[in-house]
Amino acid sequence: MRILLVKTSSLGDVIHNLPVASDIRRVFPQAEIDWVVEENFAELPRLHPAVRRVIPVAVRRWRKSLFSPAMWGEIREYRRLASTDFYAAAIDTQGLLKSALIAAQARGKRFGFSAAVAREPLAARFYDQCFAIPRNLHAVVRNRQLAAAALGYALDDLPLDYGIAASPLQADWLRSKVNEGDYAVLLTATSRADKEWPAGDWLALGKALNDAGLACVLPGGSASERSRASRLAASLGQAVAAPALNLTDLAGLLTGARVVIGVDTGLVHLAAALGRPTLALYSASDPALTGVLANTPHVNLGGSGAPPSAVVVVAAALALL
């Protein structure tokens, strides 16, 4: 029994789909699961032991090079890989036209959200069977419910399980600055300015964590994000700005932390998926729909237009230690 999961991006969305692979493996222990994902996030599904094969796509890059022969060659290669096996089900939990077209290349029955609830209603035209999973549910719950409906199983007795693990990062730059397990990761970078948390509040939080005996590690994805992390780290007594890291190393960094605190970004969901005590800060989105959801200690603070204060965040962070 082969299953194809289509969840290509973004980072948080890919993490929210990991429990689907865990559910399928529990219900169908012999199932072989393949996963189509954007090339930049391919490391994540590879961490899940239930995933047999990761099939990367590069839609974001392809859009910028429509007249490149190399790009069309990559698309042909994807179509070849997607059609190599016959799938009992190809399940698109993305609900976008691009993901529906990606799923349509697979051999087998295709499942997705109905037009009434899909993020892009036109996507529903490319599925063989659609399901009206309510849009007001958390993203993790919606993904799990869609897969359960497509494959005909119940979620009642299935625990929420992201299914991934990572070994603590062993890196010279980290070991030379902090003691093993005695650090907090501060995820200060996010994709939108309105999701950021003020620098002064980060410094207040960092000082409180330093006083509690923890050093602070501040990663950043882009050069500008790492520059901002360096400025914040320089103003703290015990802190280090991380160098550029791939997703595998980031998973190791998060795994070794006592606590992870971050704004609305995919990495804060990764921390929770890895079982770390996690505190998520929201300023421009609703945590009821996309907040951290896990069986391990976690707290979502703030909401759309209502960022949490430093006092509240410090208290919540110390309570997680």
Secondary structure, 3 states (H helix, E strand, C coil): CEEEEECCCCHHHHHHHHHHHHHHHHHCCCCEEEEEEEHHHCHHHHCCCCEEEEEEECHHHHCCCCCCHHHHHHHHHHHHHHCCCEEEEEEECCCCHHHHHHHCCCEEEEEEECCCCCCCHHHHHHCCEEECCCCCCCHHHHHHHHHHHHHCCCCCCCCCCCCCCCCCCCCHHHHCCCCCCCEEEEECCCCCHHHCCCHHHHHHHHHHHHHCCCEEEECCCCHHHHHHHHHHHHCCCCEEECCCCCHHHHHHHHHCCCEEEEECCHHHHHHHHCCCCEEEEECCCCHHHHCCCCCCCEEEEEECCECCCHHHHHHHHHHHC
